[in-house]
Amino acid sequence: MNKTKIKIAAISDLHGMLPTIEESADILLIAGDVIPLAIQFNKVESMKWFETTFAEWILSVPVEDVYMVAGNHDAYLESANKTKIGKILQATNFKLHYLENTDIVYRNCDGVEFKIFGTPYCHRYGTWPFMRDDEYMEEKFKQIPEDVDIIISHDPPYGLCDADVILEDTRNLGRGLQHLGNVPLAQRIVNIPYKLHVCGHIHSGDHNLVRNTANVSLCNENYSGVYPVFYTEIEKEYE
């Protein structure tokens, strides 16, 4: 058997901040909450931002392909139809791939396929976009393939590592070090041998790679972009 690797960059919870990415990688993963807070519920301004500022940034990133899911602050993406989503992808020359509880294959230079699944759904604690009840998500997460290599989710899985724990209570949220993640997601993936899972949502969750999972939020709990771009490599055998 031969082995091949891909280098991965990953970020989440940009909230309009588009970092300069100088270190190249094969692919970039974005785990949601990309729209600027000031326009998150303004459909017209969100559309313009995606098709201009965001698209230009995607084209500048030194990677082959970008795979993105939405988050609970991305109201435009929840309401946008396929035509509107298609205009965003077209503006990036289809370098950007948008995943909404769907999977896609990335093929590297050795011709080896890496299956990527992305989902925006979060556990409910209000009326934010993409928040759903557990019963709904249990059905949706059945679509996660057993042979998936990479999972991108906005919500972190519950308790599989500390990616779902607020580790800097700077806003006095009063939730201590308790797990706040997605129970149906954790239950679905616990026995799937994925190689990498990136998420965000809980801004100050553990950004270290633990049990193949990392929180890759750019922002901290005060919505300041203090965390670096996350990089890692995954390996796969092939004949």
C-alpha positions as CSV (number, residue, x, y, z in Angstrom):
1,M,0.0,0.0,0.0
2,N,1.1,3.6,-0.7
3,K,0.4,6.6,1.4
4,T,-0.5,10.1,0.4
5,K,-1.1,13.3,2.4
6,I,-3.0,16.5,2.0
7,K,-2.3,19.8,3.9
8,I,-5.4,21.5,5.4
9,A,-6.0,25.0,6.6
10,A,-9.2,25.7,8.6
11,I,-11.0,28.6,10.1
12,S,-14.5,29.4,11.5
13,D,-16.4,32.3,13.0
14,L,-14.9,35.0,10.9
15,H,-17.9,37.4,11.4
16,G,-16.7,39.4,8.5
17,M,-12.9,39.3,9.3
18,L,-11.1,37.9,6.3
19,P,-7.5,37.0,7.4
20,T,-4.5,37.2,5.2
21,I,-3.5,33.6,4.6
22,E,0.1,33.4,3.5
23,E,0.9,29.8,4.2
24,S,-0.3,27.6,1.3
25,A,-2.3,24.4,1.7
26,D,-4.2,22.0,-0.5
27,I,-7.6,22.9,0.8
28,L,-9.2,25.5,3.1
29,L,-12.1,24.5,5.4
30,I,-14.5,27.1,6.7
31,A,-16.9,26.1,9.5
32,G,-19.4,28.9,9.3
33,D,-20.4,32.3,10.6
34,V,-18.7,34.2,7.9
35,I,-21.0,37.2,7.3
36,P,-20.1,40.6,9.1
37,L,-22.2,41.1,12.2
38,A,-23.4,44.5,11.0
39,I,-25.1,43.1,7.9
40,Q,-26.0,39.5,9.0
41,F,-29.8,40.1,8.6
42,N,-29.6,42.4,5.6
43,K,-30.1,40.2,2.6
44,V,-29.2,42.8,0.0
45,E,-25.9,43.8,1.7
46,S,-25.1,40.2,2.5
47,M,-25.5,39.2,-1.2
48,K,-23.2,42.0,-2.3
49,W,-20.6,41.1,0.3
50,F,-20.5,37.5,-0.7
51,E,-20.3,38.2,-4.4
52,T,-17.6,40.9,-4.1
53,T,-15.5,41.1,-0.9
54,F,-15.8,37.5,0.1
55,A,-15.3,36.1,-3.4
56,E,-12.2,38.2,-4.0
57,W,-10.8,37.0,-0.7
58,I,-11.5,33.3,-1.7
59,L,-9.7,33.8,-4.9
60,S,-6.6,35.2,-3.1
61,V,-6.3,32.3,-0.6
62,P,-3.3,30.0,-1.6
63,V,-5.2,26.8,-1.8
64,E,-6.7,24.7,-4.6
65,D,-10.2,24.5,-3.2
66,V,-12.3,25.9,-0.3
67,Y,-15.1,24.0,1.4
68,M,-17.5,25.9,3.5
69,V,-20.6,25.4,5.7
70,A,-22.9,28.2,7.1
71,G,-23.3,29.0,10.7
72,N,-26.1,30.5,12.9
73,H,-25.1,34.0,12.0
74,D,-25.3,33.4,8.2
75,A,-29.0,34.2,7.7
76,Y,-28.5,34.9,4.0
77,L,-27.3,31.4,3.3
78,E,-30.3,29.9,5.1
79,S,-32.7,31.8,2.9
80,A,-30.8,31.8,-0.4
81,N,-32.0,29.4,-3.1
82,K,-29.7,27.4,-5.4
83,T,-29.5,30.2,-8.0
84,K,-28.3,32.7,-5.4
85,I,-25.8,30.2,-3.9
86,G,-24.6,29.5,-7.5
87,K,-23.9,33.2,-8.1
88,I,-21.6,33.2,-5.0
89,L,-19.8,30.1,-6.3
90,Q,-19.5,31.5,-9.8
91,A,-17.9,34.7,-8.4
92,T,-15.1,32.5,-7.0
93,N,-14.7,30.7,-10.3
94,F,-16.1,27.7,-8.4
95,K,-13.0,27.5,-6.2
96,L,-15.6,27.7,-3.3
97,H,-17.7,24.6,-2.6
98,Y,-20.8,25.1,-0.3
99,L,-22.0,22.2,1.8
100,E,-25.4,22.1,3.5
101,N,-25.6,18.7,5.0
102,T,-24.0,17.2,1.9
103,D,-20.7,15.5,1.0
104,I,-18.2,16.1,-1.8
105,V,-14.9,14.5,-2.9
106,Y,-11.6,16.2,-3.1
107,R,-9.0,14.4,-5.3
108,N,-5.4,15.2,-4.6
109,C,-2.3,15.1,-6.9
110,D,-2.0,11.4,-6.5
111,G,-5.6,10.9,-7.6
112,V,-6.7,9.8,-4.2
113,E,-10.2,10.8,-3.1
114,F,-10.9,12.4,0.3
115,K,-14.6,12.5,1.2
116,I,-15.7,15.7,2.9
117,F,-19.1,16.2,4.7
118,G,-20.3,19.6,5.8
119,T,-23.3,20.6,8.0
120,P,-24.5,23.9,9.3
121,Y,-27.0,22.6,11.9
122,C,-26.8,23.7,15.5
123,H,-28.6,22.7,18.6
124,R,-31.4,25.1,19.5
125,Y,-31.1,27.8,22.1
126,G,-33.0,30.6,20.3
127,T,-34.3,31.4,16.9
128,W,-31.0,31.8,15.1
129,P,-30.5,30.5,11.5
130,F,-29.8,26.8,11.1
131,M,-30.8,25.9,14.7
132,R,-32.9,22.8,14.8
133,D,-34.4,20.4,17.4
134,D,-32.6,17.2,18.2
135,E,-35.1,15.0,16.4
136,Y,-34.6,16.9,13.1
137,M,-30.8,16.8,13.4
138,E,-30.8,13.0,14.2
139,E,-32.4,12.5,10.8
140,K,-30.1,14.9,9.0
141,F,-26.9,13.5,10.5
142,K,-27.8,10.0,9.2
143,Q,-26.6,11.5,5.9
144,I,-23.0,11.6,7.2
145,P,-21.2,8.8,5.2
146,E,-19.6,6.0,7.1
147,D,-16.5,6.4,4.9
148,V,-16.1,10.2,5.4
149,D,-12.6,11.5,5.8
150,I,-13.3,15.1,6.9
151,I,-16.3,16.5,8.7
152,I,-17.0,20.3,8.8
153,S,-19.7,21.4,11.2
154,H,-20.5,24.7,12.7
155,D,-21.6,23.2,16.0
156,P,-19.0,21.2,17.9
157,P,-19.9,17.7,18.9
158,Y,-21.0,17.3,22.6
159,G,-18.2,16.1,24.9
160,L,-16.0,14.3,22.4
161,C,-13.3,16.8,23.3
162,D,-13.3,20.3,24.7
163,A,-14.1,22.0,21.4
164,D,-17.5,22.7,22.9
165,V,-16.3,24.3,26.2
166,I,-16.0,28.0,26.8
167,L,-12.4,28.3,28.0
168,E,-12.4,32.1,28.3
169,D,-15.4,33.4,30.1
170,T,-14.6,37.1,29.2
171,R,-18.3,38.0,28.8
172,N,-19.2,36.5,32.2
173,L,-21.6,34.0,30.4
174,G,-21.7,32.0,33.6
175,R,-21.5,28.6,31.9
176,G,-18.2,27.6,33.4
177,L,-16.4,24.7,31.9
178,Q,-19.5,22.7,30.9
179,H,-19.9,21.0,27.5
180,L,-22.2,22.9,25.2
181,G,-22.0,21.0,22.0
182,N,-24.4,19.1,19.7
183,V,-25.6,15.8,21.2
184,P,-27.1,14.2,18.0
185,L,-23.9,15.0,16.1
186,A,-21.7,13.4,18.8
187,Q,-23.9,10.3,18.8
188,R,-23.7,10.0,15.0
189,I,-20.0,10.3,14.6
190,V,-18.6,8.6,17.7
191,N,-18.1,5.3,15.8
192,I,-17.2,6.8,12.4
193,P,-13.4,6.6,11.7
194,Y,-13.0,10.1,10.3
195,K,-9.6,11.6,10.0
196,L,-10.4,15.2,10.8
197,H,-13.4,17.1,12.2
198,V,-13.3,20.9,12.4
199,C,-15.9,23.1,14.0
200,G,-16.5,26.5,15.6
201,H,-19.5,28.2,17.2
202,I,-18.1,28.1,20.7
203,H,-15.4,30.7,20.0
204,S,-13.0,29.8,22.8
205,G,-13.4,26.0,22.6
206,D,-10.2,24.0,22.5
207,H,-8.3,24.9,19.4
208,N,-5.8,22.0,19.8
209,L,-6.3,18.8,17.7
210,V,-7.7,16.3,20.1
211,R,-9.2,12.9,19.0
212,N,-9.0,14.2,15.4
213,T,-11.2,17.2,16.4
214,A,-10.4,20.9,16.7
215,N,-12.3,24.2,17.2
216,V,-11.0,26.5,14.5
217,S,-12.8,29.7,15.4
218,L,-11.0,32.9,14.4
219,C,-12.8,35.1,17.0
220,N,-12.7,34.9,20.8
221,E,-15.7,35.4,23.0
222,N,-15.4,39.2,22.5
223,Y,-15.6,38.8,18.7
224,S,-11.9,39.8,18.3
225,G,-10.0,37.9,15.7
226,V,-7.2,36.5,17.9
227,Y,-6.9,32.9,17.0
228,P,-4.5,31.8,14.2
229,V,-5.5,29.9,11.1
230,F,-5.4,26.2,12.0
231,Y,-3.2,23.9,9.9
232,T,-2.8,20.1,9.9
233,E,-2.2,17.2,7.5
234,I,-4.1,14.0,7.1
235,E,-2.8,10.8,5.5
236,K,-4.6,8.1,3.5
237,E,-3.5,4.7,2.1
238,Y,-4.0,3.7,-1.5
239,E,-3.0,1.0,-3.9
